[in-house]
Amino acid sequence: MNFKRTLITSALPYANGPVHIGHLAGVYVPADIYARYLRLKGQPVLFVGGSDEHGVPVTIRARKEGITVQQVVDRYHDLIKDSFAKFGISFDVYSRTTSAVHHKFASDFFRTLYDNGKFTEQTTEQFYDEETHEFLTDRNIKGECPHCHSAGAYGDQCEKCGRTLSPDELINPYNAVNGNTLTKRTTSHWYLPLDRYQQWLEQWILEEHKEWRPNVYGQCKSWLDGGLKPRAVTRDLSWGIPVPVEGAEGKVLYVWFDAPIGYISNTKELCDSQPDKYGQWETWWKDPSTRLIHFIGKDNIVFHCIVFPAMLKAEGSYILPDNVPSNEFLNLEGDKISTSRNWAVWLNEYLEDFPGKQDVLRYVLTANAPETKDNDFTWADFQARNNNELVAIYGNFINRALVLTHKYFEGKVPVQGILTDYDQQTIREFTDIKQRIEELLDNFHFRDAQKEAMNLARIGNKYLAETEPWKLAKTDLARTATILNLSLQIAANLSIAFEPFLPFSSEKLRSLLNLEQIGWDALGKTDILTEGHILKPAELLFEKIDDADIQAQLERLKRIKKENQEAAWQPESAKNTATIEDFEKMDIRVGTILDCQKVKKSDKLLQFQIDDGMGGRTILSGIAQSYPDPQELIGKQVLFIANFPPRKMMGIESQGMILSAVNADAKLVLASVSKPVKNGAQVG
């Protein structure tokens, strides 16, 4: 289909902290590259973003800091918006889900589906804190992971092993904020019956969108093959958009339902404020000649490819996404980026440490873009790409071309004479660059597209190095003029080719060439600069990054890693002080290990046979990585909780929990007694 316009959305970041390089690489730089590219081509495009200010993460942050949730989202919305602006992320609108426009729009959207019978109502049991009188969301619940047995796994995911969880799977769940034990109460909510859209989604995605990236298509297929189930669209919370139904007091729209509607409400907010420039919002969201593209990370694939399309389909009047170019994750120095562990490069801090070097980070993140698999950011690679590519190739070529033109031709574009075979060969090498980059960008291959732009700089660098105009100028000024004319034409092409990727450097290069913005159609031409055109004096496009700057960043990460290791074995302060009654509930006893074996098909579980003084028992414990030779544990006395209910893991029933401590090296150490004790002796 020939689309008249393109609507680009980028995932809404949570306003509970600053944004980091993982966000930039995974979502916002690719989206910005595509938006800038389409604008260069003169195509109508709208680039929509905003902050996600509802949900649990912001409430957790507010409680930790002892401030209101509104204060939290106000602070981080401004910080995130400012960081994006300074990195050149060219949103047409960047709004927020706490805006009055969004609240009304999301409420009306829910009500439309409710009135048309698109929801079902279900009553279920959910975890409840009797002391705070509130139902808890998955992220507000912690407990022991049933897979790796890490303490402090969240109710939606274990951050240690990465497994997706539900609160019901956690061992001994508790309130993550105050440590309170939990009960269960019944509550009613509205659900979007995704199963009703199963057949339609299978046809729309699996048959009609086979061109989607393999990671997107594969994840959608996996979900569809597993069979879709109804998904709640409301929650019992005090922070969020109130459910617009009588009798629904204390309930708000679930954040996953509320947030994607923000794309639409933000578009409406922009169009209503500037209708002469942007037209009507319905044109962007309901006209079939509009192409909708979602840029997201892989953790949002299901919401943007299955859930949100089902919402739009249920409403009935909206267009659906044409493509969802999702990236994988970016790691940092070999470890998964983690906001809770401060293992990240924060954009606001990068701007302070490397002022004026936004394009360097954009370049490196695009060069290492996790388009098909998780990729790694290292400071050594960052320095090497800046010094060996941006400085030594691109910047060096531009600087030499300008310096030589000022030296021999008073800063004016010289006359182009007769072209040699080598000149013609050089021209042939880059005249089809427009087509090559276009094909890659049209198919969302941003990494390879940027590589093609850098190849043009390599062509220019090689051309100058091999023709050596600084030597020819002594004997053949006419030939020198031709060489520099062609070199400057390549420089003008570079200002176009790199515009989507490196907007600040391209703007500076255009300034040096004394050019206004050049359209995409000029890319590949050799007559962009006219003879006699006056150039500005040469300036360096890029500067070398010193070893000391990189070492400072590595030292910072080293300190963070050490702090995380130390924190791992310090007692958590989040839980409430235990009472004697709480302690008396636990039947802690001493037992001797009779046998210990690794559990088959498990990297973490050990199976213990314990002489407990009461006939013996089997206990499983997730400490295999701390004890690679389990036989060495035979004969040792350990402490175990005898009155935990039996639980099956890997097909084996575990009859208790062995106590262990986390050492400073993050390894687990079994708790024991200082002198031999009779098996079955109680600890008290």
C-alpha positions in Angstrom: 0.0 0.0 0.0 1.2 3.5 -0.8 1.1 5.4 2.5 0.6 9.2 2.6 2.2 9.7 6.0 4.0 7.9 8.8 3.2 7.9 12.5 6.2 6.9 14.7 5.8 6.0 18.4 8.5 5.1 20.9 8.0 3.2 24.1 7.0 5.5 27.0 9.8 5.4 29.7 8.8 5.0 33.3 9.1 8.3 35.1 10.7 6.7 38.2 14.3 7.4 37.3 16.6 8.8 34.6 17.1 7.1 31.2 20.2 5.2 30.3 22.1 4.0 27.2 20.0 0.8 27.0 16.9 2.9 26.5 18.7 5.0 23.9 20.1 2.1 21.9 17.0 -0.1 22.1 14.3 2.5 21.3 15.0 6.2 20.9 18.0 6.5 18.6 16.5 4.0 16.1 13.2 5.9 16.2 14.9 9.2 15.8 17.0 8.0 12.9 13.9 6.8 11.1 12.0 10.1 11.8 14.9 12.2 10.6 15.3 10.1 7.5 11.7 10.5 6.5 11.7 14.2 7.1 14.8 14.5 4.9 12.8 12.8 2.2 10.1 15.4 2.6 7.5 12.9 3.8 4.8 13.8 6.3 5.9 12.2 9.6 4.8 12.6 13.3 7.2 11.3 16.0 5.3 10.8 19.3 6.8 10.1 22.8 6.0 10.7 26.4 6.5 9.6 30.0 4.6 6.7 31.6 3.7 8.1 35.0 1.3 5.5 36.4 2.0 2.0 37.6 3.9 0.6 40.6 7.5 1.7 40.0 6.7 5.4 40.6 4.8 4.6 43.8 7.7 2.5 45.1 10.1 5.4 44.4 7.8 7.9 46.2 7.5 5.7 49.3 11.3 5.2 49.5 11.9 8.9 49.3 9.0 9.9 51.5 7.5 12.3 48.9 4.3 12.3 46.8 4.0 10.3 43.6 3.3 13.5 41.7 6.6 15.0 42.9 8.4 11.9 41.6 6.9 11.9 38.2 7.3 15.7 37.8 11.0 15.4 38.6 11.8 12.5 36.3 9.5 13.6 33.5 11.5 16.9 33.3 14.8 15.1 33.5 14.0 12.5 30.9 12.5 15.1 28.5 15.6 17.2 28.9 18.0 14.3 28.3 16.1 13.3 25.1 16.2 16.9 23.8 19.9 17.2 24.5 20.6 14.0 22.6 18.7 15.3 19.6 15.7 12.9 19.9 13.4 14.9 17.6 10.0 14.3 19.1 7.2 16.3 17.6 5.5 15.9 20.9 6.7 14.5 24.3 3.9 14.6 26.8 2.9 12.6 29.8 0.2 10.2 31.0 -0.7 12.4 34.0 -1.9 15.2 31.6 -5.6 16.1 31.7 -5.9 15.3 28.0 -4.6 11.8 28.6 -6.7 11.1 31.7 -9.9 12.0 29.8 -8.9 10.2 26.6 -7.9 7.0 28.3 -11.1 7.1 30.5 -13.3 7.6 27.4 -11.5 4.8 25.6 -12.2 2.4 28.4 -15.8 3.5 28.7 -16.3 2.9 24.9 -15.1 -0.7 25.2 -17.1 -1.2 28.4 -20.3 0.2 26.9 -19.9 -2.0 23.8 -19.5 -5.2 25.9 -15.8 -5.7 25.0 -14.7 -6.6 28.6 -15.6 -9.5 30.9 -15.7 -9.2 34.7 -14.0 -11.7 36.9 -13.6 -12.2 40.7 -10.3 -13.6 41.8 -8.1 -14.0 44.9 -5.2 -11.6 45.2 -2.6 -10.8 47.8 -3.6 -8.3 50.4 -1.8 -6.5 53.2 -4.0 -6.5 56.3 -2.0 -3.7 58.0 -2.0 -1.2 55.1 -5.4 -2.3 53.9 -4.4 -2.6 50.2 -4.2 -5.1 47.5 -0.7 -5.5 46.1 0.5 -5.4 42.5 2.9 -8.0 41.3 5.9 -5.6 41.6 5.0 -4.8 45.2 5.4 -8.4 46.2 8.6 -10.2 47.0 9.6 -13.7 48.0 11.9 -16.6 47.2 12.3 -17.5 43.6 11.0 -21.0 42.9 13.6 -21.5 40.2 16.9 -20.2 41.5 15.8 -19.7 45.1 17.1 -16.2 45.2 15.7 -14.2 48.1 13.8 -11.0 47.1 12.4 -12.0 43.7 9.6 -9.8 42.6 6.1 -11.0 41.9 6.5 -10.5 38.2 10.2 -11.4 37.6 13.3 -12.7 39.4 16.0 -10.2 38.6 18.7 -12.8 39.4 17.7 -15.6 37.0 15.5 -13.5 34.7 12.4 -15.8 34.9 9.0 -14.3 34.5 6.9 -15.1 37.6 3.5 -14.6 39.1 3.1 -13.8 42.8 1.5 -17.2 43.5 4.8 -18.9 42.5 6.9 -17.1 45.1 7.9 -19.0 48.2 6.9 -17.0 51.3 5.7 -13.9 49.6 5.7 -10.6 51.5 5.1 -6.9 50.9 8.2 -5.5 49.2 7.8 -2.1 50.7 7.3 -2.9 54.4 8.0 -6.7 54.8 4.5 -7.5 56.0 3.2 -11.0 55.5 0.2 -11.3 53.1 -3.2 -12.8 53.0 -5.5 -13.3 50.1 -8.8 -11.6 49.5 -11.3 -11.7 46.6 -11.6 -8.7 44.3 -13.4 -8.1 41.0 -11.8 -6.6 37.9 -12.5 -6.1 34.2 -10.6 -8.2 31.7 -9.9 -7.9 28.0 -10.7 -11.3 26.6 -7.6 -11.8 24.3 -8.8 -15.3 23.5 -11.6 -13.8 21.4 -8.9 -12.2 19.1 -6.7 -15.3 18.9 -7.8 -16.3 15.4 -7.7 -12.8 14.0 -4.2 -12.2 15.5 -2.9 -15.4 14.1 -4.0 -14.3 10.6 -2.9 -10.7 11.0 0.6 -11.4 12.4 1.6 -14.9 11.3 0.2 -14.7 7.8 0.2 -11.0 6.9 3.4 -9.8 8.7 6.0 -12.4 8.1 8.4 -9.5 7.2 8.6 -8.5 10.9 11.9 -9.0 12.6 12.5 -12.7 13.7 12.6 -11.8 17.4 9.2 -10.0 17.1 7.5 -12.6 14.9 8.9 -15.5 17.0 7.8 -14.1 20.4 4.3 -13.4 19.0 4.1 -16.9 17.6 5.1 -18.3 20.9 2.4 -16.5 22.7 -0.2 -17.4 20.1 0.8 -21.0 20.1 0.4 -21.1 23.9 -3.2 -19.8 23.6 -4.2 -16.3 24.7 -6.1 -15.7 27.9 -8.1 -12.8 29.3 -6.0 -10.0 30.7 -7.0 -7.7 33.5 -7.4 -4.0 32.5 -8.0 -2.6 36.0 -6.1 -2.8 39.3 -6.8 -2.0 43.0 -4.6 1.1 43.4 -4.8 4.7 44.6 -2.5 6.1 41.9 -3.7 6.1 38.3 -6.7 6.8 36.2 -10.0 6.0 38.0 -12.1 3.3 36.4 -15.1 5.3 35.0 -17.7 2.8 36.1 -20.1 3.2 39.0 -19.1 1.1 42.0 -15.4 0.9 40.9 -14.1 3.1 43.6 -10.5 2.4 44.5 -9.8 0.9 41.1 -7.7 2.4 38.3 -6.8 1.5 34.8 -4.0 -1.0 34.7 -0.8 0.7 33.4 -0.4 -1.6 30.4 -3.9 -0.6 29.2 -3.4 3.1 30.1 0.1 3.7 28.7 -0.2 2.8 25.0 -3.3 5.0 24.8 -0.8 7.7 25.6 0.4 7.5 22.0 -3.1 8.6 20.9 -3.8 11.2 23.6 -0.3 12.8 23.0 -1.1 13.0 19.3 -4.4 14.6 20.1 -2.8 17.1 22.5 -0.3 18.2 19.8 -2.8 18.4 16.9 -5.4 20.2 19.0 -2.8 22.8 19.9 -1.5 23.3 16.3 -4.1 22.1 13.9 -2.7 24.2 11.0 0.6 22.5 11.2 -0.3 18.9 12.1 -4.0 18.6 11.1 -6.5 16.4 12.9 -5.4 13.7 15.3 -7.9 11.2 13.7 -6.0 11.5 10.4 -2.9 10.1 12.1 -4.7 7.3 13.9 -7.8 6.4 11.8 -6.9 7.1 8.2 -5.8 3.8 6.4 -3.3 5.8 4.4 -1.3 6.4 7.6 1.5 4.0 8.4 2.0 3.3 12.1 5.4 2.2 13.3 6.1 1.2 17.0 9.8 1.4 18.2 10.1 -0.7 21.4 12.4 -3.0 23.4 11.9 -6.7 23.4 10.2 -6.6 26.8 7.3 -4.7 25.2 6.7 -6.9 22.1 3.6 -8.7 23.5 2.0 -5.4 24.5 2.5 -3.7 21.2 1.9 -6.6 18.8 -0.9 -8.5 20.6 -2.5 -6.6 23.5 -2.6 -3.0 22.1 -3.7 -4.2 18.6 -6.5 -6.2 20.3 -7.6 -3.0 22.1 -7.6 -1.1 18.9 -9.5 -3.9 17.1 -12.0 -4.0 19.9 -12.7 -0.3 19.5 -13.0 -0.7 15.8 -12.0 2.6 14.2 -8.2 2.7 14.5 -5.4 1.7 12.2 -3.0 -1.1 13.3 0.8 -1.1 13.4 2.5 -1.8 10.0 5.7 -2.8 11.7 7.2 -3.1 15.2 11.0 -3.0 14.9 11.9 -4.2 18.3 15.5 -4.4 19.5 17.1 -6.8 21.9 18.9 -5.6 25.1 22.1 -3.8 25.4 24.5 -5.0 28.2 27.2 -2.9 29.9 30.7 -4.3 30.2 29.4 -7.8 29.9 26.7 -7.5 32.6 23.0 -6.8 32.2 22.1 -3.2 32.7 20.2 -2.8 36.0 18.7 0.4 37.3 18.3 -1.1 40.8 22.0 -1.9 41.0 23.0 1.4 39.3 24.7 -0.7 36.6 24.1 1.8 33.8 25.4 4.8 31.9 22.8 7.5 32.7 22.3 10.0 29.9 22.3 13.0 32.2 25.6 11.9 33.7 27.1 11.2 30.3 26.3 14.8 29.2 28.3 16.1 32.2 31.2 13.8 31.6 31.4 14.2 27.8 30.0 17.6 27.0 29.3 18.2 23.3 29.8 14.5 22.5 26.2 13.4 22.0 26.9 12.2 18.5 29.7 10.0 19.7 27.4 8.1 21.9 24.7 8.0 19.1 27.3 6.6 16.7 28.6 3.9 19.0 25.1 2.8 20.1 24.0 2.5 16.5 27.2 0.7 15.5 26.5 -1.8 18.3 22.7 -1.8 18.0 21.2 -5.0 19.4 19.0 -5.4 16.3 19.0 -9.2 16.2 20.6 -10.3 19.5 21.7 -8.8 22.8 24.9 -6.7 22.4 27.5 -5.2 24.7 28.6 -1.6 25.3 32.2 -1.3 26.5 34.1 1.9 27.2 37.1 0.6 25.3 35.0 0.2 22.2 33.5 3.6 22.7 36.9 5.2 22.7 38.2 3.1 19.8 35.2 4.0 17.6 35.6 7.6 18.4 39.3 7.8 17.9 39.7 5.4 15.0 36.5 6.1 13.0 34.9 9.4 13.8 38.2 11.3 14.3 40.7 9.4 12.1 38.4 8.7 9.1 35.4 11.1 9.0 36.8 14.1 10.9 40.2 13.7 9.3 38.8 13.8 5.8 36.7 16.8 6.4 39.5 18.7 8.1 42.0 18.0 5.3 39.6 19.0 2.5 38.7 22.3 4.2 42.3 23.2 5.2 43.7 22.5 1.8 40.9 24.5 0.1 41.7 27.5 2.3 45.4 27.1 1.8 45.4 26.9 -2.0 42.1 28.5 -3.1 41.3 31.1 -0.4 38.4 29.0 1.0 36.4 29.0 -2.2 35.2 25.8 -4.0 37.7 25.4 -6.9 36.9 24.8 -10.5 36.4 21.2 -11.5 38.6 20.3 -14.4 38.9 17.1 -16.5 38.2 14.0 -14.5 40.7 11.2 -14.6 39.7 7.5 -14.6 40.5 7.3 -10.9 38.2 10.3 -10.3 35.4 8.5 -12.3 36.0 5.3 -10.3 35.7 7.2 -7.0 32.5 8.8 -8.2 31.0 5.4 -9.1 31.8 4.1 -5.7 29.4 6.6 -4.0 26.8 7.7 -6.5 24.6 4.8 -5.5 24.9 5.5 -1.8 21.4 7.0 -1.7 19.9 3.7 -2.9 22.0 1.6 -0.6 21.3 3.6 2.6 17.6 3.9 1.6 17.1 0.2 1.2 18.6 -0.4 4.7 16.7 2.3 6.5 13.4 1.3 4.8 13.9 -2.1 6.3 15.1 -0.8 9.7 18.7 -2.0 9.4 20.1 1.1 11.1 23.5 -0.4 12.0 24.3 -1.3 8.4 22.9 2.0 7.1 25.3 4.0 9.3 28.1 1.7 8.2 27.4 2.8 4.6 27.6 6.4 5.6 31.0 5.8 7.2 32.1 3.9 4.1 31.5 7.2 2.2 33.9 8.9 4.6 36.4 6.1 3.9 36.1 6.6 0.2 36.8 10.4 0.7 39.8 9.7 3.0 41.2 7.1 0.6 40.8 9.5 -2.4 42.7 12.3 -0.7 45.4 10.0 0.6 46.0 8.5 -2.8 45.8 11.7 -4.9 48.0 13.7 -2.5 46.8 17.2 -3.6 49.2 18.9 -1.1 52.1 17.6 -3.3 50.4 18.3 -6.6 49.7 21.9 -5.6 53.4 22.7 -6.2 53.3 21.6 -9.9 49.7 21.2 -11.0 47.2 23.6 -9.4 44.5 22.7 -11.9 44.6 19.1 -11.0 44.6 20.0 -7.3 41.5 22.1 -7.9 39.7 19.1 -9.4 40.7 16.8 -6.5 39.5 19.3 -3.9 36.3 20.0 -5.7 35.4 16.3 -5.8 36.5 16.0 -2.1 34.2 18.9 -1.1 31.3 17.3 -3.0 31.9 14.1 -1.0 31.9 16.3 2.2 28.5 17.8 1.2 27.2 14.3 0.7 28.4 13.2 4.1 26.4 16.1 5.7 23.3 14.4 4.2 24.2 10.8 4.7 25.0 11.3 8.4 22.1 13.7 9.2 19.7 10.9 10.5 22.5 9.4 12.6 24.7 12.3 13.8 22.5 15.5 13.7 24.8 17.7 15.7 27.9 16.9 13.6 25.9 17.2 10.3 24.7 20.7 11.4 28.3 21.7 12.2 29.5 20.3 8.9 26.8 22.2 6.9 27.9 25.3 8.8 31.5 24.8 7.8 30.4 24.2 4.2 28.2 27.3 4.4 25.1 25.3 3.4 21.5 25.3 4.4 19.7 22.0 5.1 20.0 19.8 2.0 17.2 17.3 1.0 17.7 13.6 0.7 17.4 13.7 -3.1 20.8 15.5 -3.3 22.6 12.5 -1.8 25.0 10.9 -4.4 25.3 14.0 -6.6 28.6 15.6 -7.4 27.5 19.2 -8.0 26.0 20.2 -4.6 28.6 22.9 -4.1 29.0 25.4 -6.9 32.3 26.7 -8.1 33.4 29.8 -6.1 31.1 28.9 -3.1 32.8 30.3 0.0 33.6 28.0 2.8 34.1 28.8 6.5 37.5 28.2 8.2 38.2 24.5 9.2 37.2 23.3 12.6 37.5 19.8 14.0 34.3 17.8 13.8 35.4 15.3 16.5 38.0 15.3 19.2 40.0 12.4 20.5 39.0 10.8 23.8 41.9 10.3 26.3 42.6 7.2 28.2 42.1 9.1 31.4 38.4 9.8 30.5 37.8 6.1 29.9 39.6 5.0 33.0 37.4 7.3 35.1 34.3 5.5 33.8 35.8 2.1 34.4 36.7 3.1 37.9 33.2 4.3 38.5 31.8 0.9 37.4 34.4 -0.9 39.5 33.1 1.0 42.6 29.5 0.2 41.7 30.3 -3.5 41.3 32.0 -3.5 44.7 29.1 -1.7 46.4 26.7 -4.2 44.9 28.7 -7.2 46.2 28.9 -5.6 49.6 25.2 -4.9 49.6 24.4 -8.5 48.7 25.5 -9.8 52.1 24.2 -6.9 54.2 20.8 -7.4 55.9 17.8 -5.9 54.1 16.3 -2.9 55.9 13.0 -3.1 54.1 11.4 -5.7 56.3 9.7 -4.8 59.6 11.2 -5.7 62.9 10.2 -9.3 63.8 8.4 -10.1 67.0 9.0 -13.1 69.3 5.7 -14.5 68.0 7.0 -14.3 64.4 10.2 -16.2 65.5 8.3 -18.8 67.4 6.4 -19.7 64.2 9.6 -21.1 62.7 10.7 -24.6 63.8 14.4 -24.3 63.2 16.4 -27.5 63.9 19.8 -29.0 63.5 20.4 -31.9 61.1 23.3 -33.8 59.6 23.8 -34.2 55.9 23.8 -37.9 55.0 24.0 -37.4 51.2 24.1 -34.5 48.7 23.7 -34.7 45.0 23.1 -32.3 42.1 19.6 -32.4 40.8 19.5 -33.5 37.2 18.6 -30.8 34.6 19.1 -28.1 37.2 22.2 -25.8 37.4 21.3 -24.5 40.8 19.6 -27.2 42.9 21.2 -29.6 45.3 19.3 -32.6 46.8 20.1 -33.2 50.5 19.3 -36.2 52.6 19.1 -35.0 56.2 19.2 -37.0 59.4 16.8 -34.7 61.3 16.4 -36.9 64.4 12.9 -37.7 63.3 13.3 -40.4 60.7 15.0 -38.3 58.0 13.9 -36.0 55.2 14.7 -34.6 51.7 15.4 -30.9 51.2 16.3 -29.1 48.0 18.4 -26.0 48.1 19.5 -23.6 45.3 23.2 -23.5 46.3 24.8 -25.7 43.7 26.8 -22.9 42.2 28.4 -22.2 45.6 29.3 -25.8 46.2 30.5 -27.4 42.9 31.5 -30.6 44.8 28.4 -31.5 46.9 30.1 -34.6 48.3 32.2 -32.3 50.5 29.1 -31.4 52.5 28.4 -34.9 53.7 28.7 -35.2 57.4 28.3 -31.5 58.1 25.6 -30.3 60.5 23.2 -27.6 59.2 20.3 -25.5 60.3 16.9 -26.1 58.6 13.3 -24.9 59.0 11.3 -28.1 59.7 7.8 -26.7 59.4 7.8 -25.3 55.9 5.0 -27.0 53.9 6.3 -29.6 51.4 6.9 -28.3 47.9 7.7 -30.1 44.7 10.6 -28.8 42.5 11.9 -30.6 39.5 9.6 -33.5 40.4 11.1 -33.9 43.8 9.3 -33.1 47.1 11.4 -30.8 49.3 10.5 -31.0 53.0 11.9 -27.8 54.5 14.5 -25.1 53.9 18.2 -25.2 54.7 19.5 -21.9 56.1 22.4 -20.2 54.4 24.1 -16.8 54.4 25.3 -14.7 51.5 29.0 -14.0 51.7 30.8 -10.8 50.4 31.7 -12.7 47.2 27.9 -13.3 46.6 28.3 -17.0 47.3 26.0 -18.9 49.6 27.4 -20.5 52.8 25.4 -23.1 54.8 24.5 -22.0 58.3 25.8 -24.4 61.0 26.6 -24.8 64.7 30.0 -24.2 66.4 29.9 -27.6 68.2 28.3 -31.0 67.5 24.6 -31.1 68.4 22.1 -33.9 68.6 20.1 -34.2 65.3 16.7 -32.7 65.7 17.7 -30.2 68.3 15.6 -27.1 68.1 17.2 -23.6 67.7 15.6 -21.0 69.9 
